[in-house]
Amino acid sequence: MRKKEYLIGIFGILLIGANLRLPITMVPPFLPEIDHLFGLATSVNGLLTTIPLLMFALLSPLVASWGVRLGNVKVLFYALIILALGSFLRSIPNVWALFIGTITVGIGISGGNVLLPSIIQEYFANKATLITGLYLTTMSVFAAIGTGGIVPLFQKTGYSAAILVLSSFSLFALLLWTRFSIKLPAKEVEKTISRQTAQKYSVKGAKLTWLVTLYFGIQSLLAYSLIAWLPSYWVHVRFSTTLAGLLMTFFVLVGIPMTMLIPFVARTKQGTLALTIVIGLGMMLGTLSLIISSQNFGLNLFCAILLGMTTVSAFSLSIVFFQQKTSSYEQTAELSGTAQSIGYLLAGTGPLLSGILVDHFHSWPLVFAIYVGLACLLLLVGIVIAFSKPIKG
């Protein structure tokens, strides 16, 4: 691959990373406006954040399989077309367009979620650590842009224009990836596909696959549950919505530097082990502190910072596990698809079950105690993974 195509591929990966969370994180702050425009019930509104997670859970194994048969670059190209179509479809001020677009966006993002770690291993192995860190950082930065930018954009431009502006990043990603796909040498593509179709790779028989899947699932459940319910908890303990929003802003922003740091620290076995211990203990301490934090703003700020850093770190480490604990990029794609399928299913049920527990028992400490137990399990599973050898090819 020539240097120009190499650089185009890297920038394409970064732009794709920018679109893996932006279309999701722009929705929750926008829900009151959506409710006002379309008159949807709160329970129906909640589907707009749940639908993408369900698409991830349903499609991740299929995406991995398609990548092996057709080639990762080609499947990701088709996924980006679907993502761009869904993103722009949501700009139409119609409730059917909104929900069909959300389903389509979830389908498109599934391609990037599963295939990017494998593509980095396949075409950019000599820079895998750097590019993984960069795309995870880009993902987090644009997730924050989606959270903080959608409402001001709506107030200045209106519904359709606000969504179109943020959706334009999906079109940029598609254009750049199209260029990379076209410029990729035909012989290299043919060689890749023939090698993929000639051999069958399956990681599902390895115990390590299910340990990594469990790790990804637990961290997903904790992260999405905390994101969904921490603002409500802070309002419950008598913080103003402004202070609750400020705490959530710290939760989101402090994790961004960790996305770049984690892949570099995890390059060695000692670094990986240290990370699993620090992340697990940090999550345990953060959720345990929530039980006793009550109306102490300083302690709640500490919890927001610690949990924001550790949840993002756990996700980043999961992506590293996909690459580090496999022997080929085909295995990376399959492990990624398997883990994300189950992981995002758990992520979708976590906030729902947390809400049911709060409504039934009227006890936030009970919910946080369960989170402490899950964080402890995350620590133990992470340690076992750190000591495990990669899955054999």
C-alpha positions, 0 to 999 in steps of 0.5 A: 500500500502506497503512503498516500493510500495509507494516510487516507485509510488512517484518516478514514478510520478516524472519521468512522470512529467519530461516527460510532457514538455521535449519532447516539449521544446527540439524542438524549439531550434532544429528547425534550425537543423531540417530544415537543415536536412529535408528541411522543410518550416518554417510554417511546422516546426511550426507544430512540436510545435503545434501538441502536444498542439492539441493532448492535446486539443483533448484527455484530456476529453477522457483520463479523461473518460478512467481513470474513466472506466479503472482506472487511473494507468492503463490508464497512463501505456498505455499512457507511452507506447505510449509516449516512442514509440513516443519519440524513433520514432522521433530519426529515421532520416525520416520526416514521423517518425518525425511527426508521433512520434510527434503526438504519443508523444502528445497523451502520454503526454496527459495521464500524464497531465490529470491523475497525479493530480487525481492519487496523490489525489487517492493514495497519498492524505496525501502527495498531496501538497508535491508530487504535488510541486515535480512533477511540479518542476521536470517538469520545471527542465527537460523542461529547460534541453530540451531547453538548452541541445538538441543543444549541444547534437546534436553538439556532437552526431548527430541527432538520438543520441541526441534525443535518450538520452533525450528520455531515460527518457520516458523509465525510467518512463515507467519501474518504473510505470510498477513496481508500476502498478504490485505491486499495490494490485489487490483488491485495483485496483478492488475496485477502478475500481468498484467504478469508474464504479458504479458511474457517476461523472460529473463536467460539470454542475458546474459553477466553472468548467468553471471558472477553465477552463477559468483560465487555458485557459487564463494562457496557452494562455499567457504563450505560446504566451510569450514563442513564441514571446518574443525572437522575440520582443527582437530582434526587439528592437535591442537586439542581439540574445545572449541577447535575449537568456539570457533574455529568460533563466531568463524567464525559470529559475526563474519559477522553484522555484515557482512550489514547493512554490505554492502548499504549499502557496495555502493550505489555502483559504487566501493563494490561494486568495493572490496567485491569486492577486499576480499572476494577478497583476504581469502579468499585471505589467510585460506585461504593462512594456513591452510596455514601456521597449523598449531598456532598458535592465534592464527593460526588464530583470525585465519583463522577471523575473516577467513574468517567475515567474507569468506564471509558478505560474499560471500554478501551481495554476491551477493544485492545483485548479483541486485538491482543488476545487473537492470532489473526485479524479474522479472529479479531473480527469474530471475537469483536462481533461475539463480544459486542453482540452480547455486551450491547444486549446487556447494555440495553437491559442494564438501565431498564433493570436499574430503573425497575429496582429504583421504582420497586425498592425506592433505594439508590444504594441497592442499585449502587451496591449491585454495581459494586458487585459487578465491578468486582466481577469485572476486576476478577475477569480482567485479571484472568484475561490478562494472564491468558494466552491469545486464542490459537489460529 
